Amino acid sequence: MPTALEAWAEVMRAFSEVGYYRQPTFSHPAIEQAVTAMGWRDLCMSENGMADRAHFIRLYETYCNRLKADLVQLAEVRDLRERLGEAPLLEVEHKVKLLSDRKRVKEPYQQERYNAKS
């Protein structure tokens, strides 16, 4: 996995080798994700290279950390994430609403217990 500065150097090389009109390919998925998040054409047209580099490095490190976390994740958790990813969005939204409704019901009770302890 390239360091953040090595990844940025690869992006800089792609500016001159690939240009604005074509889409570059990169040596690591985290570089691709960071560039996609920032927008290839926006990067090419930007006049604030220092800010772009700082933003890219933050994004790149975030994506690298996610990839590392995915590698060490338990198989059961990975399977659950895949199944949840396939669930219809409305079903997931419904489950989130149910959970938040339960939390709201518990919160006043928990607040009363807290006040009673004080």
Backbone as numpy.savetxt, mean C-alpha at the origin, in Angstrom:
# Nx Ny Nz CAx CAy CAz Cx Cy Cz
16.60 -7.56 -3.35 15.75 -6.40 -3.35 16.66 -5.15 -3.35
16.46 -4.28 -4.31 17.31 -3.07 -4.37 17.01 -2.13 -3.21
18.01 -1.37 -2.81 17.78 -0.33 -1.81 16.91 0.75 -2.45
16.39 1.64 -1.62 15.53 2.71 -2.13 16.28 3.60 -3.11
17.54 3.89 -2.82 18.31 4.75 -3.72 18.65 4.03 -5.03
18.91 2.73 -4.96 19.15 1.95 -6.18 17.88 1.91 -7.03
16.74 1.77 -6.37 15.46 1.74 -7.08 15.21 3.09 -7.77
15.50 4.19 -7.05 15.31 5.51 -7.65 16.24 5.71 -8.84
17.47 5.21 -8.73 18.41 5.31 -9.85 17.88 4.56 -11.06
17.24 3.42 -10.83 16.64 2.66 -11.93 15.52 3.46 -12.59
14.72 4.15 -11.79 13.64 4.98 -12.33 14.24 6.12 -13.15
15.30 6.72 -12.64 15.96 7.83 -13.36 16.50 7.36 -14.71
17.08 6.15 -14.75 17.57 5.61 -16.02 16.42 5.40 -17.00
15.29 4.95 -16.46 14.12 4.71 -17.33 13.60 6.00 -17.95
13.79 7.13 -17.26 13.36 8.41 -17.84 14.00 8.61 -19.21
15.30 8.38 -19.27 16.00 8.64 -20.53 15.89 7.47 -21.51
15.82 6.24 -21.01 15.78 5.07 -21.89 14.39 4.80 -22.46
13.36 5.04 -21.67 11.99 4.69 -22.08 11.21 5.92 -22.52
11.32 6.98 -21.75 10.63 8.21 -22.11 9.19 8.26 -21.64
8.56 9.33 -21.99 7.21 9.69 -21.57 6.12 8.80 -22.16
6.28 8.40 -23.42 5.19 7.74 -24.13 5.10 6.24 -23.92
6.20 5.62 -23.52 6.17 4.17 -23.30 6.15 3.86 -21.81
5.75 2.65 -21.48 5.69 2.22 -20.09 6.93 1.39 -19.78
7.69 1.76 -18.76 8.91 1.01 -18.44 8.62 -0.28 -17.70
9.59 -1.17 -17.70 9.54 -2.36 -16.85 10.70 -2.24 -15.87
10.48 -2.70 -14.67 11.48 -2.55 -13.63 11.90 -3.91 -13.08
13.01 -3.93 -12.39 13.61 -5.18 -11.91 12.91 -5.73 -10.67
12.08 -4.92 -10.02 11.43 -5.39 -8.79 9.99 -4.88 -8.75
9.05 -5.72 -8.26 7.64 -5.30 -8.23 7.39 -4.06 -7.38
8.17 -3.86 -6.32 7.96 -2.68 -5.47 8.27 -1.39 -6.23
9.25 -1.44 -7.13 9.56 -0.26 -7.95 8.38 0.03 -8.87
7.88 -1.01 -9.50 6.72 -0.89 -10.39 5.53 -0.30 -9.64
5.26 -0.79 -8.44 4.12 -0.31 -7.67 4.28 1.16 -7.28
5.47 1.53 -6.85 5.70 2.92 -6.46 5.55 3.86 -7.66
6.11 3.46 -8.79 6.01 4.29 -10.00 4.55 4.38 -10.45
3.83 3.29 -10.41 2.42 3.30 -10.79 1.62 4.21 -9.87
1.91 4.15 -8.57 1.19 4.99 -7.62 1.44 6.47 -7.88
2.64 6.80 -8.29 2.98 8.20 -8.55 2.58 8.65 -9.96
2.46 7.69 -10.86 2.12 8.01 -12.25 3.37 8.23 -13.08
3.61 7.33 -14.03 4.82 7.41 -14.84 4.91 8.75 -15.58
3.85 9.15 -16.22 3.89 10.40 -17.00 4.05 11.61 -16.08
3.42 11.55 -14.91 3.59 12.65 -13.96 5.04 12.76 -13.51
5.66 11.62 -13.28 7.08 11.62 -12.90 7.95 12.21 -14.01
7.66 11.79 -15.22 8.45 12.28 -16.36 8.32 13.79 -16.54
7.15 14.32 -16.28 6.88 15.74 -16.52 7.22 16.61 -15.31
7.47 16.02 -14.18 7.70 16.78 -12.95 8.95 17.63 -13.03
8.89 18.75 -12.36 10.05 19.64 -12.27 10.60 19.71 -10.86
10.10 18.83 -9.98 10.54 18.84 -8.58 11.14 17.49 -8.23
12.32 17.23 -8.73 12.97 15.94 -8.56 13.25 15.55 -7.12
13.57 16.53 -6.29 13.86 16.20 -4.89 12.61 15.70 -4.16
11.50 16.38 -4.38 10.24 15.95 -3.76 9.81 14.60 -4.33
9.98 14.42 -5.64 9.62 13.13 -6.27 10.44 12.00 -5.68
11.74 12.24 -5.51 12.60 11.21 -4.94 12.16 10.86 -3.52
11.88 11.87 -2.70 11.45 11.62 -1.33 10.13 10.84 -1.29
9.20 11.24 -2.13 7.89 10.55 -2.19 8.07 9.12 -2.69
8.88 8.94 -3.72 9.14 7.60 -4.26 9.76 6.71 -3.19
10.74 7.22 -2.47 11.41 6.40 -1.44 10.43 5.96 -0.37
9.55 6.85 0.07 8.54 6.47 1.07 7.63 5.38 0.51
7.14 5.57 -0.70 6.26 4.57 -1.32 6.98 3.24 -1.51
8.19 3.30 -2.04 8.96 2.10 -2.31 9.18 1.30 -1.02
9.55 1.98 0.05 9.78 1.28 1.32 8.49 0.68 1.86
7.38 1.36 1.66 6.08 0.82 2.07 5.76 -0.46 1.31
5.94 -0.44 -0.01 5.66 -1.63 -0.81 6.64 -2.76 -0.49
7.89 -2.45 -0.22 8.85 -3.49 0.17 8.43 -4.13 1.48
8.01 -3.32 2.43 7.57 -3.87 3.72 6.35 -4.76 3.56
5.43 -4.37 2.68 4.25 -5.22 2.42 4.66 -6.55 1.80
5.59 -6.50 0.85 6.05 -7.74 0.22 6.74 -8.64 1.24
7.55 -8.06 2.11 8.22 -8.84 3.15 7.20 -9.46 4.09
6.19 -8.70 4.47 5.15 -9.20 5.37 4.38 -10.34 4.72
4.12 -10.22 3.43 3.42 -11.28 2.72 4.23 -12.57 2.70
5.54 -12.46 2.64 6.40 -13.65 2.61 6.38 -14.41 3.93
6.26 -13.71 5.04 6.31 -14.37 6.35 4.92 -14.68 6.90
3.91 -14.33 6.16 2.54 -14.53 6.61 2.18 -16.01 6.65
1.42 -16.41 7.66 0.97 -17.80 7.75 0.10 -18.16 6.55
0.19 -19.41 6.15 -0.60 -19.88 5.01 -2.09 -19.69 5.24
-2.55 -19.91 6.47 -3.98 -19.76 6.78 -4.43 -18.32 6.59
-3.59 -17.37 7.00 -3.94 -15.97 6.84 -3.96 -15.60 5.37
-3.00 -16.11 4.62 -2.95 -15.84 3.19 -4.21 -16.39 2.51
-4.62 -17.60 2.88 -5.84 -18.18 2.31 -7.07 -17.34 2.65
-7.14 -16.87 3.90 -8.27 -16.05 4.31 -8.30 -14.75 3.52
-7.14 -14.11 3.35 -7.08 -12.88 2.57 -7.55 -13.11 1.14
-7.15 -14.23 0.55 -7.57 -14.53 -0.82 -9.07 -14.73 -0.88
-9.63 -15.46 0.11 -11.07 -15.69 0.11 -11.83 -14.39 0.31
-11.35 -13.54 1.20 -12.02 -12.26 1.43 -11.93 -11.37 0.20
-10.82 -11.47 -0.51 -10.66 -10.69 -1.73 -11.64 -11.09 -2.80
-12.09 -12.34 -2.75 -13.05 -12.83 -3.74 -14.49 -12.56 -3.34
-14.72 -12.18 -2.06 -16.08 -11.93 -1.59 -16.63 -10.68 -2.26
-17.93 -10.70 -2.56 -18.54 -9.51 -3.14 -18.39 -8.32 -2.19
-18.17 -7.16 -2.75 -17.91 -5.96 -1.96 -19.06 -5.67 -0.99
-20.29 -5.85 -1.43 -21.42 -5.56 -0.56 -21.42 -6.45 0.66
-21.04 -7.71 0.49 -20.99 -8.64 1.61 -19.95 -8.18 2.63
-18.82 -7.75 2.16 -17.77 -7.26 3.06 -18.24 -5.99 3.76
-18.86 -5.07 3.01 -19.37 -3.84 3.61 -20.40 -4.16 4.68
-21.26 -5.16 4.43 -22.26 -5.55 5.40 -21.60 -6.07 6.67
-20.57 -6.90 6.53 -19.86 -7.43 7.71 -19.20 -6.31 8.49
-18.62 -5.34 7.81 -17.99 -4.20 8.49 -19.04 -3.41 9.26
-20.20 -3.20 8.63 -21.27 -2.47 9.31 -21.73 -3.21 10.55
-21.89 -4.53 10.46 -22.29 -5.30 11.63 -21.27 -5.18 12.76
-20.02 -5.26 12.41 -18.97 -5.13 13.43 -18.98 -3.74 14.07
-19.14 -2.72 13.26 -19.15 -1.36 13.82 -20.40 -1.14 14.67
-21.54 -1.73 14.28 -22.75 -1.62 15.09 -22.55 -2.29 16.45
-21.92 -3.46 16.46 -21.63 -4.15 17.73 -20.73 -3.30 18.61
-19.74 -2.66 18.01 -18.82 -1.83 18.78 -19.56 -0.65 19.40
-20.46 -0.05 18.65 -21.22 1.08 19.19 -22.09 0.67 20.35
-22.64 -0.54 20.29 -23.47 -1.03 21.39 -22.60 -1.23 22.63
-21.38 -1.73 22.46 -20.50 -2.00 23.60 -19.92 -0.72 24.19
-19.69 0.29 23.39 -18.99 1.47 23.86 -19.68 2.18 25.02
-21.01 2.40 25.00 -21.63 3.07 26.16 -21.45 2.25 27.44
-21.58 0.93 27.33 -21.41 0.06 28.49 -19.99 0.18 29.02
-19.01 0.16 28.12 -17.62 0.27 28.53 -17.36 1.64 29.15
-17.99 2.68 28.63 -17.82 4.02 29.19 -18.40 4.08 30.59
-19.58 3.45 30.81 -20.19 3.43 32.14 -19.26 2.72 33.13
-18.67 1.59 32.71 -17.76 0.86 33.58 -16.55 1.72 33.92
-16.04 2.47 32.94 -14.89 3.33 33.16 -15.25 4.43 34.16
-16.41 5.02 33.98 -16.84 6.10 34.88 -17.05 5.58 36.29
-17.54 4.35 36.41 -17.79 3.76 37.74 -16.48 3.52 38.48
-15.40 3.22 37.74 -14.11 2.97 38.37 -13.47 4.26 38.87
-13.80 5.38 38.25 -13.15 6.66 38.59 -13.60 7.20 39.91
